[in-house]
């Protein structure tokens, strides 16, 4: 089995060749519904298919363009991924996290991740932007293997969330459970993750609350 970190190094070197940029400062991953936001980052210095880079698969989800761009934003060199691979596609965890590993190998130390979520909050309208403050893993798996002990206390950066609220004070915060498969039901805003979500500070009690009370309380958002 190929070392995933070595593969990320090869991918970073390939991106440097394709972009003419030795290193990047930030990563933006545009998930479902976020593709058009790429144009707001300005004219790309370079753009190419994800499959031109070692270890990247063509995204299977609708609306994921499968493109990598390099942009200059406010003096920063920004790597933009238009789409990503999901765990439910059945390729395992390494392709899911390969984009972030590659970005880290390319010098990135700041990442903005986006996706389209359902919600258990009836007062949150469709299309409402929400800042993720924490997550709950329900997949019983992790891409962190070997003697790698990573402090996730501030994985969802309080500093970046504070900066976002300075730009838009109306932004809400919530926590999200990570699920192994697509659990959003068509025509419904609630997700199949509802029975597994723990209470967070932005949530209200869920009518599906379990008898023991430790599981089944509402969380602010459930991923597709």
PyMOL commands that set and color helices and strands:
alter all, ss='L'
color gray80, all
select helices_A, chain A and resi 4-19+35-41+50-52+87-89+93-105+158-167+192-196
alter helices_A, ss='H'
color red, helices_A
select strands_A, chain A and resi 26-30+46-49+67-73+76-82+110-113+117-118+130-137+172-178+221-223
alter strands_A, ss='S'
color yellow, strands_A
deselect
rebuild
show_as cartoon
